[in-house]
Amino acid sequence: MDSFSSPSSGSPPKLSTDDIMTQLRTQLEQAYAEEFLETVRGKCFDKCITKPGSSLSGSESSCISRCIDRYMEATGIIGKALFNQRH
């Protein structure tokens, strides 16, 4: 018998639909956070950091802050538009 047809004594517990949805939500949130950080790191760093060094200048710091704010605002607008489109 193969492992698919034989019962196993250590079978994983059955997950409810709510448990599966919670796990999926958690994974999506983590993926979104990683994508957000990668995008901000790439776009804002490339745009704002003209001379990489050991610290940020005041103008670089302000640029990074504005860039992140704009990206978060744009992401919120897109999220709302997608959410409203579904409902």
N, C-alpha and C positions, 0 to 999 in steps of 0.2 A: 504494500500500500504506500502511496505517496503522502506527503505531509498535508496535502489539501483534502484528502478523503479520510484520513484517520483522525479521530478526536485526540486533542492534546490536553494534558492535565493542567498546563499552564496557560490556557487560553486567555487573551486579554478581556477585561470586563467590557460588557456592552455599554456603549456611550449613548446617551440620550441625544435627541436632536438639539436641545439647548446646549449641551456640552460641546457638541461638534460646532455649533454656530459660535460659541464663545471662543473656542480654539481658533477657528477661522478668523474671527474678528481680531484676535490678538496677533495672529500672524500677519494679517493685512495692515494693522497699525504699525507693526515693526517694519514691514516692507516699506510703508509710506514714509516712516521716519528716516529710514536709511536712504531712500531716494531723495527726500528733501535735503538731507545733509550733504549728499553727494552733489546735488544740483547747486546748492548754495555755495559749497566749497569750490566747485568748478567755476560757475558763472561770476559770483561775487569776488572771489579771489582774483580771477583773471582780470576783471574790470577794475578793481580797487587797489590792488597791491602792485605798484609800479616798480618798487625797489625792495625786494624781499630782504629782511634783516631780522634782528633779534627782537624788535618791538615794532608796533604800529605807530605811524605818525598820527596826529590829530585828524588830518584830512582823510587818511586811509581808514581810520576807525569810524569816522562819520559816514564815509562811503559804504563801508561794510554794513553798518547799521541801517542805512537807508535802503540798500540793496536787499537785505533780509526782510525788512518791513514791506517793501514792494512785492517781493516774491510771496510772502505770507498772505498779503492782501489779494494778489492775483490767484493764488491757490484757493483762497476762501471763496472768491467770486466764481471760479470754475466749479468748485464743489457744490455751491448753492445752485448753480445753473443745472448741473447734472442731477442733483437731488430733486429739484423742481420739475425737471423733464420727466423723471420716472413717476411722479405722483400727479 
